[in-house]
Amino acid sequence: MFYTLATSVPAVFTAANATNMNERKHSANSKPETHGKLIFVVDDEPMLLELASVILQPLGYTVKSFHDANSALEAFKSAKPFPVLLITDYSMHAMNGMDLIKACRQIQPAQKILLISGTVGEDIYRNSPDKPDQFLAKPYHSKQLVDAVEALLSS
């Protein structure tokens, strides 16, 4: 699976390049304080977990990655404080992203959640009582992920 990056990104995508790529100009009032804020990222594709970390850590977020929804849920149950954001893929093995959303919202009803998927669309949660706060389709540009995270955390 190929994930596209913004055209201004160098051909080789490294952590150093991500730092430069993520340097954005914000007014003092427009950027949420990110330093150390914990984000859980759940995806069964290791490359996508690494990509999320490479994009979000240079912005000051602490990223904790999980290869499956069950281990993410166990960590979520014992998290003190809860993560400021849960980013989850929809299609995973034992538990899908919607099941994870439902379980996390039972523990923390106000939890902010970004659902990401390359296999389903927003209609997957249309009739569900437990909806993500935002949806992002794969493949996505790094800027789309940054914009979604910043929008969710500033609301």
C-alpha positions as semicolon CSV with decimal commas, in nm:
position;residue;x (nm);y (nm);z (nm)
1;M;0,000;0,000;0,000
2;F;0,142;0,342;-0,095
3;Y;0,082;0,652;0,115
4;T;0,132;0,978;-0,061
5;L;0,301;1,273;0,096
6;A;0,270;1,640;0,015
7;T;0,453;1,739;-0,301
8;S;0,692;1,961;-0,108
9;V;0,821;1,660;0,085
10;P;1,160;1,528;-0,026
11;A;1,154;1,192;-0,205
12;V;1,313;1,019;0,094
13;F;1,081;1,037;0,394
14;T;1,280;1,038;0,719
15;A;1,223;1,169;1,068
16;A;1,449;1,466;0,988
17;N;1,246;1,547;0,679
18;A;0,923;1,514;0,877
19;T;1,045;1,782;1,116
20;N;1,102;2,024;0,829
21;M;0,779;1,921;0,662
22;N;0,581;1,983;0,977
23;E;0,718;2,328;1,046
24;R;0,408;2,538;1,007
25;K;0,343;2,900;1,084
26;H;0,062;2,960;1,331
27;S;-0,050;3,266;1,513
28;A;-0,018;3,245;1,889
29;N;-0,393;3,177;1,917
30;S;-0,437;2,919;1,640
31;K;-0,210;2,629;1,737
32;P;-0,308;2,396;2,019
33;E;-0,039;2,329;2,279
34;T;0,104;1,990;2,181
35;H;0,404;1,934;2,405
36;G;0,385;1,584;2,544
37;K;0,015;1,533;2,473
38;L;-0,044;1,160;2,440
39;I;-0,197;1,014;2,123
40;F;-0,277;0,644;2,087
41;V;-0,241;0,513;1,731
42;V;-0,385;0,170;1,648
43;D;-0,321;-0,006;1,318
44;D;-0,223;-0,360;1,224
45;E;0,015;-0,228;0,956
46;P;0,353;-0,148;1,119
47;M;0,447;0,095;0,841
48;L;0,142;0,309;0,917
49;L;0,219;0,313;1,288
50;E;0,569;0,435;1,208
51;L;0,435;0,693;0,963
52;A;0,200;0,838;1,224
53;S;0,485;0,862;1,475
54;V;0,718;1,026;1,222
55;I;0,451;1,283;1,138
56;L;0,320;1,359;1,490
57;Q;0,623;1,335;1,719
58;P;0,810;1,630;1,561
59;L;0,500;1,839;1,639
60;G;0,549;1,766;2,010
61;Y;0,299;1,484;2,059
62;T;0,384;1,167;2,247
63;V;0,270;0,877;2,029
64;K;0,200;0,532;2,169
65;S;0,150;0,273;1,896
66;F;-0,049;-0,051;1,908
67;H;-0,054;-0,333;1,651
68;D;-0,399;-0,451;1,757
69;A;-0,714;-0,310;1,913
70;N;-0,712;-0,545;2,213
71;S;-0,373;-0,426;2,339
72;A;-0,478;-0,065;2,278
73;L;-0,795;-0,119;2,480
74;E;-0,601;-0,271;2,771
75;A;-0,363;0,026;2,773
76;F;-0,656;0,266;2,743
77;K;-0,827;0,112;3,048
78;S;-0,522;0,181;3,264
79;A;-0,419;0,513;3,108
80;K;-0,386;0,796;3,358
81;P;-0,456;1,044;3,211
82;F;-0,638;0,921;2,902
83;P;-0,481;1,008;2,567
84;V;-0,594;1,338;2,417
85;L;-0,671;1,150;2,094
86;L;-0,723;0,794;1,976
87;I;-0,642;0,731;1,609
88;T;-0,760;0,391;1,494
89;D;-0,777;0,196;1,173
90;Y;-1,110;0,033;1,097
91;S;-1,004;-0,302;0,955
92;M;-0,798;-0,507;1,201
93;H;-0,796;-0,872;1,300
94;A;-0,975;-0,961;1,625
95;M;-1,150;-0,628;1,693
96;N;-1,229;-0,361;1,437
97;G;-1,200;0,013;1,488
98;M;-1,571;0,063;1,554
99;D;-1,561;-0,200;1,831
100;L;-1,262;-0,019;1,982
101;I;-1,444;0,314;1,963
102;K;-1,745;0,168;2,143
103;A;-1,530;0,013;2,419
104;C;-1,326;0,331;2,473
105;R;-1,635;0,553;2,481
106;Q;-1,786;0,328;2,751
107;I;-1,477;0,405;2,962
108;Q;-1,430;0,769;2,859
109;P;-1,741;0,910;2,684
110;A;-1,570;1,234;2,581
111;Q;-1,269;1,062;2,419
112;K;-1,171;1,228;2,091
113;I;-1,132;0,971;1,814
114;L;-1,011;0,978;1,453
115;L;-1,109;0,674;1,246
116;I;-0,885;0,592;0,949
117;S;-0,965;0,338;0,680
118;G;-0,877;0,228;0,332
119;T;-1,148;-0,038;0,322
120;V;-1,465;0,142;0,435
121;G;-1,611;0,491;0,414
122;E;-1,790;0,720;0,657
123;D;-2,113;0,527;0,599
124;I;-1,975;0,248;0,821
125;Y;-2,073;0,448;1,132
126;R;-2,372;0,640;1,000
127;N;-2,624;0,439;1,207
128;S;-2,393;0,364;1,497
129;P;-2,449;0,526;1,837
130;D;-2,069;0,537;1,883
131;K;-1,919;0,753;1,610
132;P;-1,566;0,881;1,565
133;D;-1,519;1,257;1,583
134;Q;-1,361;1,256;1,239
135;F;-1,283;1,018;0,952
136;L;-0,975;1,010;0,728
137;A;-0,958;0,789;0,419
138;K;-0,640;0,601;0,329
139;P;-0,420;0,676;0,154
140;Y;-0,374;1,020;0,302
141;H;-0,119;1,298;0,281
142;S;0,076;1,374;0,597
143;K;-0,075;1,724;0,597
144;Q;-0,425;1,572;0,607
145;L;-0,334;1,377;0,921
146;V;-0,179;1,683;1,086
147;D;-0,479;1,898;0,996
148;A;-0,725;1,638;1,130
149;V;-0,535;1,601;1,457
150;E;-0,501;1,976;1,507
151;A;-0,870;2,034;1,425
152;L;-0,982;1,768;1,673
153;L;-0,756;1,892;1,950
154;S;-0,846;2,257;1,907
155;S;-1,222;2,191;1,922
